[in-house]
Amino acid sequence: MSGTVLDEVTAIRDAATTLRSPQDLDPLVRRIGRARIVLLGEATHGTAEFYRWRAELTKRLLAERDFSFVAVEGDWPECHRVHCCVAGAPGAPNDPGQVLWGFRRWPTWLWANEEVAEFAAWLRSFNATGSGVPCGFHGLDVYSLWDSLRGVLDYVREHAPEQADAALRAFRCFEPYGENPREYAVSAELVPENCREDVVRLLTAIRSMARVDSVPGLDPAFVAEQNAAVVAGAEAYYRELVRGGARSWNVRDTHMSDTLDRLLRAYGPRSKAVVWAHNTHVGDARATDMAAAGLVNLGRLARERHPADVVSVGFGTYRGSVIAADHWGGPVRRMTVDPARPDSLEGLLHAALPGEDSLHLFGAGRAGEWARERRGHRAIGVVHRGGGYVPTVPAARYDAFVHCDETTAITPLHHWEPEEDAPFVPAQARAAGA
């Protein structure tokens, strides 16, 4: 080990907090302070330790810092069913695991796993013992085009029949494509007459309707508006992705950022949010090579829209196992995560704290020189073929970092994946790990 690396290892070891219990998160809770938005990442979509540490920190933020809701990299309709369950909505199932079992869009394991089911059960109990507004669980993503269309149609039929024509026009516009986004995307590229105008009219009609006061996140009008926004976002996303480049990625992350802001408004001026998503979404893209490729992300947009009000926490691992698939839309299986490259961020943290979970704070003079240098940072998506590395300046990308040296795979609720329900996603999104 060279003298420079030895100095870095010593500095990391001296400044780090070893994580063995939720109480060890105290320095991070203090660092979060009065922040309104806390973004919690993951280097993979299938590592148990990432889910568990995010859950432990989130529990503390909800219980000790009055955070209002959890927003995840998941579909709005499916996550809304979880929200109804944990909020104790009339007629909702009592068991969050039962609701999560109902997730059907590939990859189901992101949220339909035992780690999330355990957190959701805690959240339901936490809400049941409180007297105020229940803490929510919401999806930020853009993929649920047809489920959201059906949600809007069901709403207008019951609550606003005068808007049924706008909803039916949008539904019938997409109907010829048989719920196949690839067919719509190709058609929209080749034929000028696509569904965009019908979708814009639908969203305008839904937003024009009067809102009744209700529990945040449960108001049927708010749910319908968000479903309409998903339809608009998904139409733009699928229309752009066949053209290649950065635009489809940017549509998706801008939609997630817009949804987060919409939720903050719904919960009120003092509301606060915890976000669970991949590092490629929550870490500031400007501190990676994503910016040079023209990509924006949720982490950058949140910092720009809410200056000094965002804390972003990245997560990483040196080696272990992960739940992933061999190819897009393929069956799930447990895979090996090989030891990280020695010159990577994870390799350096392993050299400093082998076998340990550890917390590293950046900013306000806390970050050592090692955190201000560009290094490869591991990124594994739902497809795992060895994993790639994103060039990253850690202290610019994140405000804190949790390193889990040796990790294990999550436990999916399903032992199979519905291949036919895999979303159509462009190559750059797959490569980015999200």
Summary of the structure (lengths in Angstrom):
residues: 434
radius of gyration: 21.3
end to end distance: 34.2
largest distance: 73.6
contacts: 1547
relative contact order: 0.19
helix: 49%
strand: 16%
